[in-house]
Amino acid sequence: MALEINEANFEDVVMKADKPVIIDFWAEWCGPCRIIGPIVSEIAEEYKDKAIVGKVDVDSNPGIAARFGIRNIPTVLFFKDGVVADKQVGAVPKANFINKLEKLL
């Protein structure tokens, strides 16, 4: 299960992480977000020992979305050492996310 990331825990969970972090920026009303939601959950389970996988609801956490210039959702950001290392916008196959994550491990 992906972690719920919000304004209160963002710094600790993402910026201070000792392994790669994937964040799915999504919203309840977003159809494509619902398509990739199960994929993100699968990746969270499969990579639970190697990476941190989380979700940011852009409606509840507009400050985080604005900080990273999120204009379209779903957008998935890949962090390494507190820096955005890669990005995926839109609903894409699971393999796309895995390929980007594997490069950071």
Phi and psi restraints in degrees (value plus and minus 20) as a CYANA .aco file:
   2 ALA   PHI     -93.1   -53.1
   2 ALA   PSI     125.4   165.4
   3 LEU   PHI     -93.3   -53.3
   3 LEU   PSI     126.4   166.4
   4 GLU   PHI    -106.6   -66.6
   4 GLU   PSI      95.9   135.9
   5 ILE   PHI    -124.1   -84.1
   5 ILE   PSI     114.8   154.8
   6 ASN   PHI    -161.2  -121.2
   6 ASN   PSI    -197.0  -157.0
   7 GLU   PHI     -77.0   -37.0
   7 GLU   PSI     -56.4   -16.4
   8 ALA   PHI     -92.1   -52.1
   8 ALA   PSI     -55.4   -15.4
   9 ASN   PHI    -130.1   -90.1
   9 ASN   PSI     -19.9    20.1
  10 PHE   PHI     -76.0   -36.0
  10 PHE   PSI     -70.1   -30.1
  11 GLU   PHI     -79.1   -39.1
  11 GLU   PSI     -67.0   -27.0
  12 ASP   PHI     -88.6   -48.6
  12 ASP   PSI     -64.6   -24.6
  13 VAL   PHI     -94.6   -54.6
  13 VAL   PSI     -61.8   -21.8
  14 VAL   PHI    -119.7   -79.7
  14 VAL   PSI     -76.2   -36.2
  15 MET   PHI     -91.8   -51.8
  15 MET   PSI     -46.7    -6.7
  16 LYS   PHI    -124.1   -84.1
  16 LYS   PSI      -8.7    31.3
  17 ALA   PHI     -87.3   -47.3
  17 ALA   PSI     124.6   164.6
  18 ASP   PHI    -119.4   -79.4
  18 ASP   PSI      -9.8    30.2
  19 LYS   PHI    -164.5  -124.5
  19 LYS   PSI     147.6   187.6
  20 PRO   PHI     -77.7   -37.7
  20 PRO   PSI     129.6   169.6
  21 VAL   PHI    -146.4  -106.4
  21 VAL   PSI     113.8   153.8
  22 ILE   PHI    -133.1   -93.1
  22 ILE   PSI     110.2   150.2
  23 ILE   PHI    -143.6  -103.6
  23 ILE   PSI     105.0   145.0
  24 ASP   PHI    -114.8   -74.8
  24 ASP   PSI      92.2   132.2
  25 PHE   PHI    -108.6   -68.6
  25 PHE   PSI     100.6   140.6
  26 TRP   PHI    -165.8  -125.8
  26 TRP   PSI     154.9   194.9
  27 ALA   PHI    -168.0  -128.0
  27 ALA   PSI     131.8   171.8
  28 GLU   PHI     -78.1   -38.1
  28 GLU   PSI     -57.1   -17.1
  29 TRP   PHI    -102.1   -62.1
  29 TRP   PSI     -22.8    17.2
  30 CYS   PHI    -110.2   -70.2
  30 CYS   PSI      92.7   132.7
  31 GLY   PHI     -79.3   -39.3
  31 GLY   PSI     -72.5   -32.5
  32 PRO   PHI     -80.2   -40.2
  32 PRO   PSI     -49.0    -9.0
  33 CYS   PHI     -83.4   -43.4
  33 CYS   PSI     -59.3   -19.3
  34 ARG   PHI     -87.8   -47.8
  34 ARG   PSI     -47.1    -7.1
  35 ILE   PHI     -89.2   -49.2
  35 ILE   PSI     -65.2   -25.2
  36 ILE   PHI    -106.7   -66.7
  36 ILE   PSI     -31.7     8.3
  37 GLY   PHI     -71.6   -31.6
  37 GLY   PSI     -71.3   -31.3
  38 PRO   PHI     -83.5   -43.5
  38 PRO   PSI     -52.1   -12.1
  39 ILE   PHI     -85.2   -45.2
  39 ILE   PSI     -64.9   -24.9
  40 VAL   PHI     -81.5   -41.5
  40 VAL   PSI     -61.0   -21.0
  41 SER   PHI     -83.7   -43.7
  41 SER   PSI     -60.3   -20.3
  42 GLU   PHI     -82.3   -42.3
  42 GLU   PSI     -64.7   -24.7
  43 ILE   PHI     -83.6   -43.6
  43 ILE   PSI     -59.6   -19.6
  44 ALA   PHI     -78.0   -38.0
  44 ALA   PSI     -62.7   -22.7
  45 GLU   PHI     -91.5   -51.5
  45 GLU   PSI     -66.8   -26.8
  46 GLU   PHI     -86.3   -46.3
  46 GLU   PSI     -50.8   -10.8
  47 TYR   PHI    -132.7   -92.7
  47 TYR   PSI       1.4    41.4
  48 LYS   PHI     -78.6   -38.6
  48 LYS   PSI     -46.0    -6.0
  49 ASP   PHI    -112.5   -72.5
  49 ASP   PSI     -31.8     8.2
  50 LYS   PHI    -132.0   -92.0
  50 LYS   PSI     -42.7    -2.7
  51 ALA   PHI    -169.4  -129.4
  51 ALA   PSI     142.2   182.2
  52 ILE   PHI    -124.8   -84.8
  52 ILE   PSI     108.8   148.8
  53 VAL   PHI    -140.7  -100.7
  53 VAL   PSI     105.6   145.6
  54 GLY   PHI    -158.3  -118.3
  54 GLY   PSI     151.5   191.5
  55 LYS   PHI    -150.6  -110.6
  55 LYS   PSI     119.3   159.3
  56 VAL   PHI    -140.2  -100.2
  56 VAL   PSI      98.6   138.6
  57 ASP   PHI     -97.5   -57.5
  57 ASP   PSI      93.2   133.2
  58 VAL   PHI     -87.8   -47.8
  58 VAL   PSI     -45.5    -5.5
  59 ASP   PHI     -92.7   -52.7
  59 ASP   PSI     -55.5   -15.5
  60 SER   PHI    -106.5   -66.5
  60 SER   PSI     -40.6    -0.6
  61 ASN   PHI    -152.5  -112.5
  61 ASN   PSI      40.8    80.8
  62 PRO   PHI     -84.0   -44.0
  62 PRO   PSI     -45.5    -5.5
  63 GLY   PHI     -85.4   -45.4
  63 GLY   PSI     -60.5   -20.5
  64 ILE   PHI     -87.7   -47.7
  64 ILE   PSI     -64.0   -24.0
  65 ALA   PHI     -79.9   -39.9
  65 ALA   PSI     -63.3   -23.3
  66 ALA   PHI     -86.3   -46.3
  66 ALA   PSI     -59.5   -19.5
  67 ARG   PHI     -76.7   -36.7
  67 ARG   PSI     -54.4   -14.4
  68 PHE   PHI    -127.7   -87.7
  68 PHE   PSI      -6.4    33.6
  69 GLY   PHI      43.9    83.9
  69 GLY   PSI      15.2    55.2
  70 ILE   PHI     -95.2   -55.2
  70 ILE   PSI      94.6   134.6
  71 ARG   PHI    -134.3   -94.3
  71 ARG   PSI     -44.6    -4.6
  72 ASN   PHI    -144.4  -104.4
  72 ASN   PSI     123.4   163.4
  73 ILE   PHI    -148.1  -108.1
  73 ILE   PSI     129.6   169.6
  74 PRO   PHI     -94.9   -54.9
  74 PRO   PSI     122.7   162.7
  75 THR   PHI    -146.1  -106.1
  75 THR   PSI     112.2   152.2
  76 VAL   PHI    -134.7   -94.7
  76 VAL   PSI     101.9   141.9
  77 LEU   PHI    -123.4   -83.4
  77 LEU   PSI     122.7   162.7
  78 PHE   PHI    -133.8   -93.8
  78 PHE   PSI      99.5   139.5
  79 PHE   PHI    -127.9   -87.9
  79 PHE   PSI     123.7   163.7
  80 LYS   PHI    -158.1  -118.1
  80 LYS   PSI     106.3   146.3
  81 ASP   PHI      35.6    75.6
  81 ASP   PSI      18.6    58.6
  82 GLY   PHI      56.8    96.8
  82 GLY   PSI     -10.0    30.0
  83 VAL   PHI    -142.7  -102.7
  83 VAL   PSI     121.2   161.2
  84 VAL   PHI     -88.0   -48.0
  84 VAL   PSI      99.2   139.2
  85 ALA   PHI    -123.6   -83.6
  85 ALA   PSI     -41.2    -1.2
  86 ASP   PHI    -182.9  -142.9
  86 ASP   PSI     148.9   188.9
  87 LYS   PHI    -172.4  -132.4
  87 LYS   PSI     124.2   164.2
  88 GLN   PHI    -155.2  -115.2
  88 GLN   PSI     104.5   144.5
  89 VAL   PHI    -130.2   -90.2
  89 VAL   PSI     114.1   154.1
  90 GLY   PHI      74.9   114.9
  90 GLY   PSI     150.8   190.8
  91 ALA   PHI    -103.0   -63.0
  91 ALA   PSI      97.7   137.7
  92 VAL   PHI    -152.4  -112.4
  92 VAL   PSI     145.9   185.9
  93 PRO   PHI     -82.7   -42.7
  93 PRO   PSI     135.2   175.2
  94 LYS   PHI     -73.5   -33.5
  94 LYS   PSI     -58.2   -18.2
  95 ALA   PHI     -76.7   -36.7
  95 ALA   PSI     -54.0   -14.0
  96 ASN   PHI     -81.9   -41.9
  96 ASN   PSI     -63.7   -23.7
  97 PHE   PHI     -88.6   -48.6
  97 PHE   PSI     -62.5   -22.5
  98 ILE   PHI     -81.5   -41.5
  98 ILE   PSI     -64.7   -24.7
  99 ASN   PHI     -79.2   -39.2
  99 ASN   PSI     -62.8   -22.8
 100 LYS   PHI     -88.1   -48.1
 100 LYS   PSI     -60.2   -20.2
 101 LEU   PHI     -86.2   -46.2
 101 LEU   PSI     -64.7   -24.7
 102 GLU   PHI     -77.8   -37.8
 102 GLU   PSI     -53.3   -13.3
 103 LYS   PHI     -85.6   -45.6
 103 LYS   PSI     -41.8    -1.8
 104 LEU   PHI    -115.6   -75.6
 104 LEU   PSI     -28.9    11.1
